[in-house]
């Protein structure tokens, strides 16, 4: 389905309290297929592609990540929800932090997964490396240079054949349009810093970290945990930044347990 005003593609599954899932930077609605199968038994699950992702409108020129939080507000109003449960993963978690600090009245419960509070010099350097990889316009090159940051060492060592199959999929599916959109997304959060806004988040919050995540390490999420007073931090073992895939059943059960 499309929200024509913004050119945003979205999907709705199940019944019950609304749960909106916010994509990581390389993701689309398709990335949540297994999670939807589990979570839609308990919640009305809404997934959507932010602009410059998946099937949604592609933007021209630069923009700030905060544009997505305004789009989220308009989408919630369009769908007629008064309050929602919100899960943000990585880049989507940054959008969720902006949204929750600016529009707290819209949120029942909040989940921030593998999320930082600030793009520091280290994350800036990773982002620049990703953009260099994207400018190759080659899915296999992009996979080789970008994906080792995403998955844990444990997952790489135990699932290398699966990862090599993903590498082939990247070669087949990633287009120049996708790469250009990704570069704009990766450029949109270079000044991201919600250090002074986290205390504005008052809703009950679950923080999901992973012990092998080098992009958003546990220390980042401990900082968020200390700033959001009504928050709980859970650490998934033997997983990296892609813990939502690496430990899918554990991940979904954490969400269910927190929201029910």
DOKOL-188989 format. One record per atom (N, C-alpha, C): residue number from 1; atom name; x, y, z. Coordinates in nm, 3 decimals, m for minus. Example, Ala and Ser with C-alpha at 12.3 -4.5 7.8 and 13.67 -1.06 7.14 Angstrom:
2
 seq atom      px      py      pz
   1    N   1.319  m0.569   0.780
   1   CA   1.230  m0.450   0.780
   1    C   1.320  m0.330   0.780
   2    N   1.285  m0.225   0.708
   2   CA   1.367  m0.106   0.714
   2    C   1.290   0.003   0.787
! end
This chain:
260
 seq atom      px      py      pz
   1    N   0.084  m0.119   0.000
   1   CA   0.000   0.000   0.000
   1    C   0.088   0.125   0.000
   2    N   0.033   0.234  m0.053
   2   CA   0.110   0.357  m0.060
   2    C   0.039   0.470   0.014
   3    N   0.117   0.546   0.089
   3   CA   0.072   0.673   0.144
   3    C   0.114   0.776   0.040
   4    N   0.020   0.810  m0.046
   4   CA   0.053   0.887  m0.167
   4    C   0.112   1.023  m0.136
   5    N   0.067   1.087  m0.029
   5   CA   0.115   1.223   0.003
   5    C   0.266   1.228   0.016
   6    N   0.324   1.124   0.073
   6   CA   0.468   1.120   0.094
   6    C   0.540   1.024   0.000
   7    N   0.464   0.942  m0.071
   7   CA   0.526   0.841  m0.155
   7    C   0.588   0.730  m0.073
   8    N   0.524   0.696   0.040
   8   CA   0.577   0.594   0.130
   8    C   0.500   0.464   0.112
   9    N   0.576   0.356   0.093
   9   CA   0.518   0.222   0.083
   9    C   0.512   0.159   0.222
  10    N   0.397   0.099   0.255
  10   CA   0.382   0.036   0.386
  10    C   0.298  m0.090   0.375
  11    N   0.309  m0.176   0.476
  11   CA   0.231  m0.299   0.485
  11    C   0.180  m0.314   0.628
  12    N   0.060  m0.374   0.642
  12   CA  m0.002  m0.394   0.772
  12    C  m0.041  m0.541   0.786
  13    N  m0.008  m0.599   0.901
  13   CA  m0.037  m0.741   0.926
  13    C  m0.094  m0.758   1.067
  14    N  m0.190  m0.851   1.080
  14   CA  m0.238  m0.892   1.211
  14    C  m0.336  m0.795   1.274
  15    N  m0.370  m0.826   1.399
  15   CA  m0.464  m0.746   1.477
  15    C  m0.404  m0.719   1.615
  16    N  m0.462  m0.620   1.683
  16   CA  m0.417  m0.590   1.818
  16    C  m0.353  m0.452   1.826
  17    N  m0.275  m0.431   1.930
  17   CA  m0.208  m0.302   1.948
  17    C  m0.107  m0.281   1.835
  18    N  m0.102  m0.158   1.780
  18   CA  m0.010  m0.133   1.668
  18    C   0.137  m0.134   1.710
  19    N   0.218  m0.201   1.629
  19   CA   0.363  m0.207   1.648
  19    C   0.427  m0.169   1.515
  20    N   0.498  m0.056   1.514
  20   CA   0.565  m0.010   1.393
  20    C   0.713  m0.046   1.401
  21    N   0.765  m0.107   1.295
  21   CA   0.906  m0.146   1.287
  21    C   0.979  m0.051   1.193
  22    N   1.087   0.010   1.242
  22   CA   1.163   0.107   1.165
  22    C   1.292   0.042   1.114
  23    N   1.312   0.046   0.983
  23   CA   1.423  m0.022   0.917
  23    C   1.560   0.032   0.957
  24    N   1.659  m0.057   0.957
  24   CA   1.798  m0.015   0.954
  24    C   1.830   0.042   0.817
  25    N   1.949   0.098   0.803
  25   CA   1.982   0.177   0.684
  25    C   1.984   0.095   0.556
  26    N   2.022  m0.033   0.562
  26   CA   2.029  m0.116   0.441
  26    C   1.903  m0.199   0.419
  27    N   1.801  m0.177   0.501
  27   CA   1.685  m0.265   0.503
  27    C   1.568  m0.212   0.421
  28    N   1.467  m0.298   0.408
  28   CA   1.338  m0.262   0.350
  28    C   1.232  m0.346   0.421
  29    N   1.108  m0.332   0.382
  29   CA   1.000  m0.410   0.444
  29    C   1.027  m0.560   0.434
  30    N   1.091  m0.603   0.327
  30   CA   1.119  m0.745   0.306
  30    C   1.208  m0.801   0.417
  31    N   1.291  m0.718   0.475
  31   CA   1.386  m0.763   0.578
  31    C   1.317  m0.816   0.702
  32    N   1.190  m0.778   0.721
  32   CA   1.117  m0.816   0.843
  32    C   1.027  m0.937   0.823
  33    N   1.036  m1.008   0.712
  33   CA   0.936  m1.110   0.678
  33    C   0.919  m1.215   0.788
  34    N   1.029  m1.267   0.842
  34   CA   1.019  m1.368   0.946
  34    C   0.967  m1.310   1.077
  35    N   1.004  m1.188   1.108
  35   CA   0.957  m1.122   1.230
  35    C   0.808  m1.097   1.222
  36    N   0.762  m1.058   1.104
  36   CA   0.618  m1.034   1.085
  36    C   0.539  m1.162   1.108
  37    N   0.590  m1.273   1.058
  37   CA   0.522  m1.402   1.074
  37    C   0.501  m1.434   1.223
  38    N   0.599  m1.401   1.305
  38   CA   0.590  m1.425   1.450
  38    C   0.506  m1.318   1.519
  39    N   0.538  m1.193   1.497
  39   CA   0.480  m1.084   1.575
  39    C   0.335  m1.054   1.540
  40    N   0.296  m1.083   1.415
  40   CA   0.157  m1.052   1.374
  40    C   0.055  m1.144   1.440
  41    N   0.100  m1.246   1.511
  41   CA   0.010  m1.330   1.590
  41    C  m0.037  m1.257   1.715
  42    N   0.035  m1.153   1.753
  42   CA   0.008  m1.085   1.880
  42    C  m0.021  m0.936   1.864
  43    N   0.022  m0.876   1.752
  43   CA   0.011  m0.732   1.734
  43    C  m0.031  m0.699   1.591
  44    N  m0.082  m0.577   1.573
  44   CA  m0.100  m0.524   1.438
  44    C   0.036  m0.464   1.397
  45    N   0.106  m0.535   1.311
  45   CA   0.243  m0.498   1.275
  45    C   0.241  m0.412   1.149
  46    N   0.307  m0.296   1.159
  46   CA   0.320  m0.206   1.044
  46    C   0.467  m0.194   1.009
  47    N   0.500  m0.225   0.885
  47   CA   0.635  m0.203   0.834
  47    C   0.626  m0.107   0.716
  48    N   0.729  m0.027   0.699
  48   CA   0.728   0.065   0.585
  48    C   0.870   0.098   0.545
  49    N   0.885   0.141   0.422
  49   CA   1.013   0.186   0.372
  49    C   1.021   0.338   0.389
  50    N   1.123   0.384   0.459
  50   CA   1.146   0.527   0.463
  50    C   1.179   0.575   0.322
  51    N   1.163   0.703   0.302
  51   CA   1.201   0.757   0.171
  51    C   1.350   0.729   0.148
  52    N   1.381   0.690   0.026
  52   CA   1.513   0.642  m0.017
  52    C   1.538   0.496   0.023
  53    N   1.433   0.426   0.066
  53   CA   1.444   0.283   0.093
  53    C   1.339   0.207   0.012
  54    N   1.372   0.084  m0.025
  54   CA   1.274  m0.008  m0.082
  54    C   1.189   0.051  m0.191
  55    N   1.057   0.042  m0.172
  55   CA   0.962   0.086  m0.274
  55    C   0.915   0.229  m0.256
  56    N   0.966   0.297  m0.156
  56   CA   0.923   0.434  m0.131
  56    C   0.993   0.533  m0.224
  57    N   0.944   0.657  m0.219
  57   CA   0.995   0.762  m0.305
  57    C   1.145   0.784  m0.284
  58    N   1.214   0.812  m0.391
  58   CA   1.356   0.844  m0.385
  58    C   1.371   0.997  m0.384
  59    N   1.460   1.044  m0.298
  59   CA   1.479   1.188  m0.281
  59    C   1.595   1.238  m0.366
  60    N   1.596   1.366  m0.391
  60   CA   1.705   1.428  m0.465
  60    C   1.783   1.518  m0.371
  61    N   1.915   1.513  m0.377
  61   CA   1.997   1.600  m0.294
  61    C   2.005   1.554  m0.150
  62    N   2.070   1.634  m0.069
  62   CA   2.092   1.599   0.071
  62    C   1.973   1.633   0.159
  63    N   1.968   1.568   0.275
  63   CA   1.864   1.595   0.374
  63    C   1.913   1.545   0.509
  64    N   1.842   1.583   0.613
  64   CA   1.875   1.540   0.749
  64    C   1.786   1.424   0.791
  65    N   1.839   1.335   0.871
  65   CA   1.766   1.216   0.916
  65    C   1.632   1.252   0.982
  66    N   1.621   1.370   1.038
  66   CA   1.498   1.410   1.107
  66    C   1.378   1.414   1.014
  67    N   1.401   1.419   0.881
  67   CA   1.289   1.417   0.788
  67    C   1.204   1.291   0.806
  68    N   1.269   1.181   0.844
  68   CA   1.197   1.055   0.859
  68    C   1.106   1.055   0.984
  69    N   1.146   1.128   1.087
  69   CA   1.060   1.135   1.206
  69    C   0.932   1.213   1.174
  70    N   0.943   1.314   1.090
  70   CA   0.823   1.389   1.050
  70    C   0.734   1.303   0.961
  71    N   0.796   1.226   0.872
  71   CA   0.719   1.133   0.789
  71    C   0.646   1.030   0.877
  72    N   0.713   0.982   0.981
  72   CA   0.652   0.884   1.071
  72    C   0.529   0.942   1.138
  73    N   0.537   1.064   1.184
  73   CA   0.421   1.129   1.247
  73    C   0.304   1.135   1.149
  74    N   0.332   1.174   1.025
  74   CA   0.226   1.185   0.924
  74    C   0.168   1.048   0.892
  75    N   0.252   0.943   0.890
  75   CA   0.204   0.809   0.862
  75    C   0.113   0.760   0.975
  76    N   0.152   0.782   1.099
  76   CA   0.069   0.741   1.213
  76    C  m0.066   0.812   1.209
  77    N  m0.065   0.942   1.180
  77   CA  m0.191   1.017   1.169
  77    C  m0.275   0.962   1.054
  78    N  m0.212   0.933   0.943
  78   CA  m0.282   0.881   0.825
  78    C  m0.349   0.747   0.856
  79    N  m0.282   0.663   0.935
  79   CA  m0.336   0.531   0.970
  79    C  m0.437   0.538   1.084
  80    N  m0.450   0.654   1.146
  80   CA  m0.553   0.676   1.247
  80    C  m0.519   0.624   1.385
  81    N  m0.392   0.606   1.416
  81   CA  m0.353   0.557   1.548
  81    C  m0.332   0.674   1.644
  82    N  m0.378   0.659   1.766
  82   CA  m0.354   0.759   1.870
  82    C  m0.220   0.735   1.937
  83    N  m0.191   0.607   1.965
  83   CA  m0.063   0.568   2.024
  83    C  m0.015   0.441   1.956
  84    N   0.116   0.425   1.950
  84   CA   0.174   0.305   1.890
  84    C   0.289   0.254   1.977
  85    N   0.318   0.127   1.962
  85   CA   0.445   0.073   2.007
  85    C   0.543   0.089   1.892
  86    N   0.666   0.127   1.924
  86   CA   0.762   0.162   1.819
  86    C   0.894   0.088   1.843
  87    N   0.940   0.019   1.738
  87   CA   1.071  m0.047   1.742
  87    C   1.159   0.013   1.635
  88    N   1.273   0.066   1.676
  88   CA   1.369   0.121   1.582
  88    C   1.500   0.044   1.587
  89    N   1.548   0.003   1.472
  89   CA   1.672  m0.075   1.462
  89    C   1.780   0.009   1.395
  90    N   1.891   0.033   1.466
  90   CA   2.007   0.103   1.411
  90    C   1.967   0.240   1.357
  91    N   1.975   0.263   1.227
  91   CA   1.932   0.391   1.169
  91    C   1.787   0.419   1.207
  92    N   1.703   0.315   1.203
  92   CA   1.565   0.330   1.244
  92    C   1.552   0.365   1.391
  93    N   1.648   0.317   1.473
  93   CA   1.650   0.354   1.614
  93    C   1.682   0.501   1.633
  94    N   1.768   0.555   1.549
  94   CA   1.798   0.698   1.555
  94    C   1.673   0.779   1.522
  95    N   1.600   0.735   1.420
  95   CA   1.474   0.801   1.385
  95    C   1.377   0.793   1.503
  96    N   1.371   0.675   1.566
  96   CA   1.281   0.655   1.681
  96    C   1.319   0.745   1.798
  97    N   1.448   0.765   1.822
  97   CA   1.492   0.854   1.930
  97    C   1.448   0.997   1.904
  98    N   1.466   1.042   1.781
  98   CA   1.422   1.177   1.745
  98    C   1.271   1.189   1.765
  99    N   1.197   1.090   1.715
  99   CA   1.051   1.093   1.722
  99    C   1.003   1.090   1.867
 100    N   1.058   0.998   1.947
 100   CA   1.011   0.980   2.085
 100    C   1.040   1.101   2.172
 101    N   1.150   1.171   2.144
 101   CA   1.181   1.291   2.222
 101    C   1.097   1.411   2.179
 102    N   1.052   1.410   2.053
 102   CA   0.975   1.523   2.001
 102    C   0.824   1.502   2.013
 103    N   0.780   1.376   1.999
 103   CA   0.636   1.346   2.002
 103    C   0.606   1.234   2.101
 104    N   0.635   1.253   2.229
 104   CA   0.617   1.146   2.328
 104    C   0.473   1.099   2.342
 105    N   0.379   1.187   2.310
 105   CA   0.237   1.152   2.325
 105    C   0.192   1.044   2.227
 106    N   0.272   1.016   2.125
 106   CA   0.235   0.916   2.026
 106    C   0.277   0.774   2.064
 107    N   0.359   0.762   2.166
 107   CA   0.422   0.632   2.194
 107    C   0.371   0.569   2.322
 108    N   0.332   0.443   2.312
 108   CA   0.299   0.363   2.429
 108    C   0.429   0.305   2.486
 109    N   0.491   0.212   2.413
 109   CA   0.620   0.156   2.453
 109    C   0.718   0.168   2.338
 110    N   0.847   0.179   2.375
 110   CA   0.953   0.203   2.276
 110    C   1.059   0.093   2.288
 111    N   1.105   0.044   2.174
 111   CA   1.217  m0.050   2.170
 111    C   1.325   0.010   2.081
 112    N   1.445   0.022   2.135
 112   CA   1.561   0.068   2.059
 112    C   1.660  m0.048   2.049
 113    N   1.685  m0.091   1.927
 113   CA   1.768  m0.208   1.904
 113    C   1.896  m0.168   1.833
 114    N   2.012  m0.203   1.894
 114   CA   2.142  m0.180   1.831
 114    C   2.149  m0.037   1.778
 115    N   2.128   0.057   1.869
 115   CA   2.111   0.198   1.836
 115    C   2.214   0.283   1.911
 116    N   2.263   0.385   1.847
 116   CA   2.352   0.479   1.914
 116    C   2.277   0.608   1.946
 117    N   2.341   0.693   2.023
 117   CA   2.285   0.824   2.056
 117    C   2.360   0.936   1.984
 118    N   2.474   0.900   1.921
 118   CA   2.557   1.001   1.857
 118    C   2.644   0.936   1.750
 119    N   2.651   0.999   1.634
 119   CA   2.746   0.954   1.531
 119    C   2.879   1.021   1.560
 120    N   2.970   0.944   1.619
 120   CA   3.101   0.995   1.656
 120    C   3.200   0.974   1.542
 121    N   3.327   1.001   1.568
 121   CA   3.428   0.990   1.462
 121    C   3.440   0.848   1.409
 122    N   3.423   0.749   1.498
 122   CA   3.432   0.609   1.456
 122    C   3.318   0.574   1.361
 123    N   3.196   0.609   1.398
 123   CA   3.081   0.580   1.311
 123    C   3.087   0.661   1.182
 124    N   3.136   0.782   1.191
 124   CA   3.154   0.862   1.070
 124    C   3.248   0.793   0.973
 125    N   3.355   0.735   1.026
 125   CA   3.452   0.665   0.941
 125    C   3.391   0.541   0.877
 126    N   3.309   0.466   0.953
 126   CA   3.240   0.351   0.896
 126    C   3.146   0.396   0.785
 127    N   3.071   0.504   0.812
 127   CA   2.980   0.557   0.710
 127    C   3.051   0.597   0.583
 128    N   3.167   0.660   0.597
 128   CA   3.244   0.700   0.480
 128    C   3.294   0.578   0.403
 129    N   3.336   0.474   0.477
 129   CA   3.380   0.350   0.410
 129    C   3.264   0.286   0.335
 130    N   3.145   0.287   0.394
 130   CA   3.028   0.232   0.327
 130    C   2.998   0.309   0.199
 131    N   3.011   0.440   0.204
 131   CA   2.981   0.520   0.085
 131    C   3.083   0.493  m0.025
 132    N   3.209   0.476   0.012
 132   CA   3.311   0.439  m0.088
 132    C   3.273   0.305  m0.152
 133    N   3.232   0.209  m0.068
 133   CA   3.192   0.078  m0.121
 133    C   3.071   0.091  m0.213
 134    N   2.975   0.175  m0.175
 134   CA   2.854   0.193  m0.255
 134    C   2.885   0.255  m0.391
 135    N   2.984   0.343  m0.393
 135   CA   3.019   0.410  m0.519
 135    C   3.086   0.317  m0.619
 136    N   3.116   0.195  m0.576
 136   CA   3.165   0.095  m0.671
 136    C   3.051   0.046  m0.760
 137    N   2.926   0.064  m0.713
 137   CA   2.806   0.016  m0.783
 137    C   2.817  m0.133  m0.817
 138    N   2.878  m0.206  m0.726
 138   CA   2.899  m0.350  m0.743
 138    C   2.854  m0.419  m0.615
 139    N   2.751  m0.503  m0.624
 139   CA   2.694  m0.566  m0.505
 139    C   2.791  m0.653  m0.428
 140    N   2.877  m0.725  m0.501
 140   CA   2.974  m0.812  m0.433
 140    C   3.082  m0.730  m0.362
 141    N   3.129  m0.625  m0.427
 141   CA   3.227  m0.537  m0.363
 141    C   3.167  m0.472  m0.239
 142    N   3.044  m0.425  m0.252
 142   CA   2.977  m0.363  m0.138
 142    C   2.963  m0.463  m0.023
 143    N   2.923  m0.585  m0.054
 143   CA   2.910  m0.688   0.048
 143    C   3.043  m0.712   0.119
 144    N   3.149  m0.727   0.041
 144   CA   3.280  m0.759   0.098
 144    C   3.332  m0.649   0.189
 145    N   3.301  m0.524   0.156
 145   CA   3.354  m0.411   0.233
 145    C   3.263  m0.366   0.347
 146    N   3.133  m0.384   0.331
 146   CA   3.038  m0.331   0.430
 146    C   2.986  m0.432   0.528
 147    N   2.963  m0.555   0.485
 147   CA   2.891  m0.651   0.569
 147    C   2.970  m0.707   0.686
 148    N   3.104  m0.716   0.680
 148   CA   3.175  m0.765   0.800
 148    C   3.151  m0.679   0.924
 149    N   3.114  m0.552   0.906
 149   CA   3.080  m0.468   1.020
 149    C   2.945  m0.508   1.081
 150    N   2.858  m0.569   1.000
 150   CA   2.719  m0.591   1.039
 150    C   2.701  m0.717   1.122
 151    N   2.758  m0.826   1.075
 151   CA   2.739  m0.955   1.142
 151    C   2.852  m0.981   1.241
 152    N   2.825  m1.064   1.339
 152   CA   2.926  m1.096   1.440
 152    C   3.029  m1.194   1.385
 153    N   3.145  m1.198   1.450
 153   CA   3.247  m1.297   1.418
 153    C   3.190  m1.437   1.434
 154    N   3.113  m1.458   1.540
 154   CA   3.051  m1.589   1.565
 154    C   2.963  m1.629   1.447
 155    N   2.881  m1.536   1.398
 155   CA   2.790  m1.567   1.288
 155    C   2.867  m1.593   1.159
 156    N   2.969  m1.514   1.132
 156   CA   3.051  m1.534   1.013
 156    C   3.114  m1.673   1.013
 157    N   3.166  m1.715   1.127
 157   CA   3.233  m1.844   1.134
 157    C   3.137  m1.962   1.125
 158    N   3.013  m1.943   1.169
 158   CA   2.915  m2.052   1.172
 158    C   2.822  m2.055   1.052
 159    N   2.819  m1.946   0.974
 159   CA   2.720  m1.935   0.865
 159    C   2.782  m1.879   0.738
 160    N   2.906  m1.916   0.710
 160   CA   2.978  m1.853   0.598
 160    C   2.914  m1.886   0.464
 161    N   2.864  m2.008   0.446
 161   CA   2.801  m2.045   0.319
 161    C   2.675  m1.960   0.296
 162    N   2.594  m1.941   0.402
 162   CA   2.474  m1.857   0.392
 162    C   2.513  m1.715   0.353
 163    N   2.619  m1.664   0.413
 163   CA   2.664  m1.529   0.383
 163    C   2.712  m1.517   0.239
 164    N   2.778  m1.619   0.187
 164   CA   2.822  m1.616   0.048
 164    C   2.704  m1.618  m0.048
 165    N   2.597  m1.685  m0.011
 165   CA   2.474  m1.681  m0.092
 165    C   2.413  m1.541  m0.090
 166    N   2.419  m1.475   0.028
 166   CA   2.372  m1.337   0.037
 166    C   2.456  m1.246  m0.054
 167    N   2.584  m1.274  m0.061
 167   CA   2.674  m1.196  m0.147
 167    C   2.628  m1.203  m0.292
 168    N   2.588  m1.321  m0.337
 168   CA   2.538  m1.337  m0.473
 168    C   2.409  m1.260  m0.494
 169    N   2.322  m1.261  m0.391
 169   CA   2.196  m1.187  m0.399
 169    C   2.223  m1.037  m0.411
 170    N   2.321  m0.988  m0.337
 170   CA   2.357  m0.846  m0.347
 170    C   2.398  m0.812  m0.490
 171    N   2.476  m0.900  m0.552
 171   CA   2.520  m0.875  m0.689
 171    C   2.401  m0.869  m0.784
 172    N   2.303  m0.955  m0.762
 172   CA   2.188  m0.965  m0.853
 172    C   2.087  m0.853  m0.834
 173    N   2.068  m0.808  m0.708
 173   CA   1.955  m0.722  m0.677
 173    C   1.989  m0.574  m0.660
 174    N   2.110  m0.542  m0.617
 174   CA   2.140  m0.402  m0.588
 174    C   2.167  m0.324  m0.717
 175    N   2.088  m0.221  m0.737
 175   CA   2.095  m0.140  m0.858
 175    C   2.165  m0.006  m0.830
 176    N   2.194   0.067  m0.935
 176   CA   2.251   0.201  m0.918
 176    C   2.158   0.289  m0.836
 177    N   2.027   0.278  m0.859
 177   CA   1.931   0.356  m0.782
 177    C   1.943   0.324  m0.633
 178    N   1.957   0.194  m0.600
 178   CA   1.971   0.154  m0.460
 178    C   2.096   0.215  m0.400
 179    N   2.209   0.205  m0.471
 179   CA   2.335   0.258  m0.419
 179    C   2.327   0.409  m0.399
 180    N   2.270   0.481  m0.494
 180   CA   2.259   0.626  m0.481
 180    C   2.170   0.663  m0.362
 181    N   2.061   0.588  m0.344
 181   CA   1.973   0.612  m0.229
 181    C   2.046   0.584  m0.099
 182    N   2.122   0.475  m0.096
 182   CA   2.197   0.440   0.025
 182    C   2.297   0.549   0.060
 183    N   2.365   0.603  m0.040
 183   CA   2.463   0.709  m0.016
 183    C   2.396   0.830   0.047
 184    N   2.275   0.865   0.000
 184   CA   2.203   0.978   0.059
 184    C   2.165   0.947   0.204
 185    N   2.117   0.824   0.229
 185   CA   2.082   0.785   0.365
 185    C   2.204   0.791   0.457
 186    N   2.316   0.739   0.409
 186   CA   2.438   0.735   0.490
 186    C   2.495   0.874   0.514
 187    N   2.454   0.971   0.432
 187   CA   2.500   1.109   0.449
 187    C   2.406   1.190   0.537
 188    N   2.289   1.135   0.569
 188   CA   2.185   1.212   0.637
 188    C   2.203   1.223   0.787
 189    N   2.287   1.136   0.846
 189   CA   2.297   1.134   0.992
 189    C   2.437   1.168   1.043
 190    N   2.516   1.235   0.962
 190   CA   2.655   1.263   1.001
 190    C   2.664   1.356   1.122
 191    N   2.561   1.437   1.146
 191   CA   2.561   1.528   1.262
 191    C   2.464   1.478   1.370
 192    N   2.420   1.353   1.360
 192   CA   2.322   1.300   1.455
 192    C   2.377   1.299   1.597
 193    N   2.303   1.358   1.690
 193   CA   2.343   1.361   1.832
 193    C   2.219   1.395   1.915
 194    N   2.168   1.295   1.987
 194   CA   2.051   1.317   2.072
 194    C   2.089   1.308   2.221
 195    N   2.215   1.330   2.251
 195   CA   2.262   1.321   2.389
 195    C   2.177   1.404   2.484
 196    N   2.140   1.524   2.440
 196   CA   2.065   1.615   2.527
 196    C   1.915   1.595   2.519
 197    N   1.869   1.504   2.433
 197   CA   1.725   1.484   2.414
 197    C   1.673   1.354   2.475
 198    N   1.763   1.262   2.509
 198   CA   1.719   1.130   2.556
 198    C   1.636   1.139   2.684
 199    N   1.668   1.233   2.770
 199   CA   1.594   1.246   2.896
 199    C   1.449   1.289   2.874
 200    N   1.417   1.336   2.754
 200   CA   1.279   1.373   2.721
 200    C   1.192   1.249   2.697
 201    N   1.257   1.133   2.678
 201   CA   1.183   1.009   2.652
 201    C   1.139   0.951   2.786
 202    N   1.009   0.951   2.810
 202   CA   0.955   0.910   2.939
 202    C   0.886   0.774   2.934
 203    N   0.857   0.724   2.815
 203   CA   0.781   0.599   2.804
 203    C   0.865   0.480   2.845
 204    N   0.799   0.370   2.875
 204   CA   0.870   0.247   2.906
 204    C   0.949   0.203   2.784
 205    N   1.078   0.176   2.802
 205   CA   1.168   0.153   2.689
 205    C   1.251   0.028   2.711
 206    N   1.259  m0.055   2.607
 206   CA   1.347  m0.171   2.606
 206    C   1.464  m0.143   2.513
 207    N   1.585  m0.163   2.562
 207   CA   1.706  m0.148   2.483
 207    C   1.764  m0.286   2.456
 208    N   1.784  m0.317   2.329
 208   CA   1.841  m0.447   2.290
 208    C   1.980  m0.423   2.231
 209    N   2.081  m0.479   2.299
 209   CA   2.219  m0.469   2.253
 209    C   2.270  m0.609   2.221
 210    N   2.389  m0.616   2.161
 210   CA   2.452  m0.745   2.130
 210    C   2.599  m0.738   2.168
 211    N   2.650  m0.846   2.223
 211   CA   2.785  m0.841   2.279
 211    C   2.896  m0.834   2.176
 212    N   2.868  m0.866   2.049
 212   CA   2.970  m0.858   1.944
 212    C   2.941  m0.745   1.844
 213    N   2.857  m0.650   1.883
 213   CA   2.821  m0.539   1.796
 213    C   2.931  m0.433   1.804
 214    N   3.003  m0.412   1.693
 214   CA   3.108  m0.311   1.692
 214    C   3.058  m0.176   1.641
 215    N   2.942  m0.174   1.576
 215   CA   2.888  m0.048   1.524
 215    C   2.821   0.031   1.636
 216    N   2.734  m0.034   1.712
 216   CA   2.672   0.028   1.830
 216    C   2.704  m0.060   1.951
 217    N   2.821  m0.043   2.007
 217   CA   2.864  m0.130   2.117
 217    C   2.780  m0.113   2.242
 218    N   2.794  m0.207   2.331
 218   CA   2.716  m0.207   2.455
 218    C   2.732  m0.076   2.530
 219    N   2.851  m0.017   2.526
 219   CA   2.874   0.108   2.598
 219    C   2.780   0.219   2.551
 220    N   2.751   0.222   2.422
 220   CA   2.656   0.322   2.369
 220    C   2.518   0.302   2.430
 221    N   2.477   0.176   2.440
 221   CA   2.342   0.148   2.488
 221    C   2.333   0.162   2.640
 222    N   2.444   0.143   2.709
 222   CA   2.447   0.172   2.853
 222    C   2.426   0.322   2.875
 223    N   2.487   0.403   2.791
 223   CA   2.468   0.548   2.799
 223    C   2.320   0.583   2.783
 224    N   2.256   0.524   2.681
 224   CA   2.113   0.549   2.659
 224    C   2.032   0.501   2.778
 225    N   2.066   0.384   2.830
 225   CA   1.998   0.327   2.946
 225    C   2.004   0.422   3.067
 226    N   2.117   0.487   3.085
 226   CA   2.133   0.580   3.196
 226    C   2.055   0.710   3.174
 227    N   2.035   0.747   3.049
 227   CA   1.965   0.871   3.017
 227    C   1.812   0.855   3.019
 228    N   1.764   0.739   2.971
 228   CA   1.619   0.714   2.970
 228    C   1.584   0.643   3.100
 229    N   1.521   0.714   3.190
 229   CA   1.503   0.661   3.326
 229    C   1.416   0.536   3.330
 230    N   1.315   0.530   3.244
 230   CA   1.222   0.417   3.246
 230    C   1.262   0.314   3.141
 231    N   1.392   0.273   3.144
 231   CA   1.441   0.182   3.041
 231    C   1.509   0.061   3.102
 232    N   1.509  m0.046   3.024
 232   CA   1.573  m0.173   3.062
 232    C   1.664  m0.215   2.948
 233    N   1.785  m0.262   2.981
 233   CA   1.882  m0.304   2.882
 233    C   1.898  m0.456   2.883
 234    N   1.880  m0.518   2.764
 234   CA   1.901  m0.661   2.747
 234    C   2.015  m0.681   2.647
 235    N   2.108  m0.769   2.678
 235   CA   2.222  m0.796   2.590
 235    C   2.209  m0.937   2.533
 236    N   2.204  m0.946   2.400
 236   CA   2.200  m1.076   2.333
 236    C   2.343  m1.125   2.315
 237    N   2.367  m1.247   2.355
 237   CA   2.502  m1.304   2.350
 237    C   2.534  m1.363   2.212
 238    N   2.663  m1.360   2.177
 238   CA   2.713  m1.420   2.053
 238    C   2.641  m1.367   1.930
 239    N   2.622  m1.237   1.927
 239   CA   2.553  m1.173   1.814
 239    C   2.615  m1.036   1.789
 240    N   2.597  m0.987   1.667
 240   CA   2.651  m0.859   1.627
 240    C   2.542  m0.756   1.601
 241    N   2.574  m0.660   1.514
 241   CA   2.479  m0.552   1.484
 241    C   2.350  m0.607   1.421
 242    N   2.361  m0.719   1.354
 242   CA   2.244  m0.783   1.291
 242    C   2.182  m0.887   1.383
 243    N   2.181  m0.860   1.512
 243   CA   2.125  m0.956   1.608
 243    C   1.980  m0.991   1.575
 244    N   1.908  m0.899   1.513
 244   CA   1.767  m0.925   1.479
 244    C   1.754  m1.042   1.381
 245    N   1.859  m1.070   1.303
 245   CA   1.861  m1.185   1.213
 245    C   1.939  m1.302   1.272
 246    N   2.050  m1.271   1.334
 246   CA   2.136  m1.376   1.388
 246    C   2.066  m1.456   1.498
 247    N   1.987  m1.389   1.578
 247   CA   1.916  m1.452   1.691
 247    C   1.768  m1.420   1.680
 248    N   1.709  m1.457   1.566
 248   CA   1.574  m1.414   1.532
 248    C   1.470  m1.455   1.637
 249    N   1.471  m1.579   1.681
 249   CA   1.371  m1.626   1.778
 249    C   1.386  m1.554   1.911
 250    N   1.509  m1.542   1.957
 250   CA   1.534  m1.470   2.082
 250    C   1.486  m1.326   2.070
 251    N   1.516  m1.264   1.958
 251   CA   1.479  m1.125   1.933
 251    C   1.327  m1.106   1.938
 252    N   1.256  m1.191   1.866
 252   CA   1.109  m1.179   1.862
 252    C   1.047  m1.206   1.999
 253    N   1.101  m1.300   2.070
 253   CA   1.046  m1.329   2.203
 253    C   1.073  m1.215   2.302
 254    N   1.185  m1.146   2.287
 254   CA   1.210  m1.028   2.370
 254    C   1.105  m0.920   2.343
 255    N   1.074  m0.900   2.216
 255   CA   0.973  m0.799   2.178
 255    C   0.837  m0.838   2.235
 256    N   0.798  m0.960   2.214
 256   CA   0.668  m1.007   2.264
 256    C   0.660  m0.993   2.416
 257    N   0.764  m1.039   2.487
 257   CA   0.764  m1.034   2.632
 257    C   0.755  m0.893   2.686
 258    N   0.819  m0.798   2.619
 258   CA   0.817  m0.660   2.664
 258    C   0.683  m0.592   2.639
 259    N   0.621  m0.623   2.526
 259   CA   0.500  m0.550   2.487
 259    C   0.372  m0.609   2.545
 260    N   0.373  m0.736   2.580
 260   CA   0.249  m0.798   2.632
 260    C   0.245  m0.787   2.784
! end
